[in-house]
Amino acid sequence: MADVKWIKIVTDIFDDEKIQIIESMPEGDAIALMWFKLLCVAGKTNQNGLLMLTDRIAYTEDMLAAIFRRDVKLVRLALQTFESMGMVEIRDNNLCVVNWNKHQNAKGLDDIREQGRIRQQEYRERQRLLTVSTETKNVDKEIQSKSKSKNALHNATCNVTSNVTRFIPPTVEEVAEYCRERGNSIDAQAFVDHYETNGWIRGKTKIKDWRACVRTWEKNSHERQDDSPLPRIITEV
């Protein structure tokens, strides 16, 4: 049922012969007033003049008496009067106002229905966009969370890798090859035996780069050669 707040009443309605006859009857004023109340009920339900409480429940005489706050006998008399004058009729066991278009603007109703349809469509679209926006934000948060977790794991891995470097002692062949590349005369076997005896520790520090140790041996060897005494020259007289 469309939400309509008005019905159409012409200004000369009291010049209508039916209304004039009703007013001349006993309880005429009360019956005439009930006619306008009846039109308002039909306008509120807005089902082409049918007097319906809901889509499935039709108004009865007792129900109308309750909402009109009138005695049910008077309501029954009014309905009989309206029916005898062709103002209402029984349609499929339901009370209906005759010529409803006379009391309601059909074009206005169409406009109201169209406006209601557009409002519903806009509301559903807003709800859809709101749902999509919420889902997008949740996905973004999840992606950001996963990205932060990956970065944290990567940083932790890098820190562990950089802070903990596993030292692998060289073989005699590796030392000999490196010494040949550098062109020194270091004894590779003596080098390896020396550091294996010390547990590959120089001073109090665990060795991390044996090639650096080779270079140190090489440097010390050159310094010892440079510090060796010059041969004595004997001059015969």
FENFENMO-V874313 format. One record per residue. RES is the residue in one letter. NEAR is the number of other C-alpha atoms within 8 Angstrom. D_LAST is the distance of its C-alpha to the last C-alpha in whole Angstrom. Layout:
res->[RES & RES]
near->[NEAR & NEAR]
d_last->[D_LAST & D_LAST]
This chain:
res->[M & A & D & V & K & W & I & K & I & V & T & D & I & F & D & D & E & K & I & Q & I & I & E & S & M & P & E & G & D & A & I & A & L & M & W & F & K & L & L & C & V & A & G & K & T & N & Q & N & G & L & L & M & L & T & D & R & I & A & Y & T & E & D & M & L & A & A & I & F & R & R & D & V & K & L & V & R & L & A & L & Q & T & F & E & S & M & G & M & V & E & I & R & D & N & N & L & C & V & V & N & W & N & K & H & Q & N & A & K & G & L & D & D & I & R & E & Q & G & R & I & R & Q & Q & E & Y & R & E & R & Q & R & L & L & T & V & S & T & E & T & K & N & V & D & K & E & I & Q & S & K & S & K & S & K & N & A & L & H & N & A & T & C & N & V & T & S & N & V & T & R & F & I & P & P & T & V & E & E & V & A & E & Y & C & R & E & R & G & N & S & I & D & A & Q & A & F & V & D & H & Y & E & T & N & G & W & I & R & G & K & T & K & I & K & D & W & R & A & C & V & R & T & W & E & K & N & S & H & E & R & Q & D & D & S & P & L & P & R & I & I & T & E & V]
near->[6 & 7 & 6 & 9 & 6 & 7 & 10 & 8 & 6 & 5 & 5 & 6 & 8 & 8 & 7 & 8 & 7 & 7 & 11 & 10 & 8 & 11 & 12 & 7 & 7 & 5 & 7 & 10 & 8 & 7 & 13 & 11 & 8 & 11 & 10 & 8 & 9 & 8 & 11 & 10 & 9 & 15 & 14 & 10 & 13 & 12 & 10 & 7 & 12 & 12 & 14 & 12 & 9 & 7 & 7 & 6 & 7 & 11 & 11 & 6 & 9 & 7 & 8 & 11 & 12 & 8 & 7 & 8 & 6 & 9 & 7 & 10 & 6 & 9 & 14 & 9 & 8 & 11 & 9 & 8 & 8 & 11 & 10 & 7 & 8 & 8 & 10 & 12 & 10 & 8 & 7 & 4 & 5 & 10 & 12 & 11 & 13 & 9 & 8 & 9 & 8 & 7 & 10 & 10 & 10 & 7 & 6 & 7 & 10 & 8 & 8 & 10 & 9 & 8 & 8 & 8 & 8 & 8 & 8 & 8 & 8 & 8 & 8 & 8 & 8 & 8 & 8 & 8 & 8 & 8 & 8 & 8 & 8 & 8 & 8 & 8 & 8 & 8 & 8 & 8 & 8 & 8 & 8 & 8 & 8 & 8 & 8 & 8 & 8 & 8 & 8 & 8 & 8 & 8 & 8 & 8 & 8 & 8 & 8 & 8 & 8 & 7 & 6 & 6 & 7 & 5 & 7 & 4 & 6 & 8 & 7 & 9 & 7 & 8 & 13 & 10 & 8 & 9 & 13 & 8 & 6 & 6 & 6 & 7 & 5 & 8 & 7 & 11 & 7 & 7 & 10 & 12 & 8 & 8 & 11 & 8 & 7 & 8 & 6 & 10 & 10 & 9 & 4 & 5 & 6 & 7 & 9 & 7 & 7 & 9 & 8 & 7 & 8 & 11 & 8 & 8 & 9 & 10 & 8 & 8 & 8 & 8 & 8 & 8 & 7 & 6 & 6 & 6 & 4 & 4 & 4 & 4 & 4 & 4 & 4 & 3 & 2]
d_last->[143 & 142 & 142 & 145 & 146 & 149 & 152 & 154 & 158 & 160 & 161 & 165 & 165 & 167 & 170 & 169 & 173 & 171 & 169 & 173 & 175 & 172 & 173 & 176 & 176 & 176 & 173 & 172 & 169 & 168 & 168 & 167 & 164 & 163 & 163 & 160 & 158 & 158 & 157 & 154 & 153 & 154 & 151 & 149 & 149 & 149 & 150 & 152 & 155 & 155 & 155 & 152 & 150 & 147 & 147 & 149 & 151 & 154 & 156 & 159 & 162 & 161 & 157 & 159 & 161 & 158 & 156 & 159 & 160 & 164 & 166 & 166 & 169 & 169 & 166 & 168 & 171 & 168 & 167 & 170 & 171 & 168 & 168 & 172 & 171 & 168 & 165 & 164 & 164 & 163 & 160 & 159 & 160 & 158 & 160 & 159 & 160 & 161 & 160 & 157 & 155 & 158 & 156 & 153 & 151 & 149 & 147 & 146 & 145 & 143 & 141 & 140 & 140 & 137 & 135 & 135 & 134 & 131 & 130 & 130 & 128 & 125 & 125 & 124 & 122 & 120 & 120 & 118 & 116 & 115 & 115 & 112 & 110 & 110 & 109 & 106 & 105 & 105 & 103 & 101 & 100 & 99 & 97 & 95 & 95 & 94 & 91 & 90 & 90 & 88 & 85 & 85 & 84 & 82 & 80 & 80 & 79 & 76 & 75 & 75 & 73 & 70 & 70 & 70 & 67 & 67 & 63 & 63 & 60 & 58 & 57 & 54 & 55 & 55 & 52 & 50 & 52 & 51 & 48 & 48 & 50 & 47 & 44 & 42 & 41 & 43 & 45 & 48 & 49 & 47 & 49 & 52 & 52 & 50 & 53 & 56 & 55 & 55 & 58 & 57 & 56 & 53 & 53 & 57 & 58 & 60 & 58 & 60 & 57 & 55 & 53 & 52 & 50 & 49 & 47 & 46 & 44 & 43 & 42 & 40 & 38 & 37 & 36 & 34 & 32 & 31 & 30 & 28 & 24 & 22 & 19 & 16 & 13 & 10 & 6 & 4 & 0]
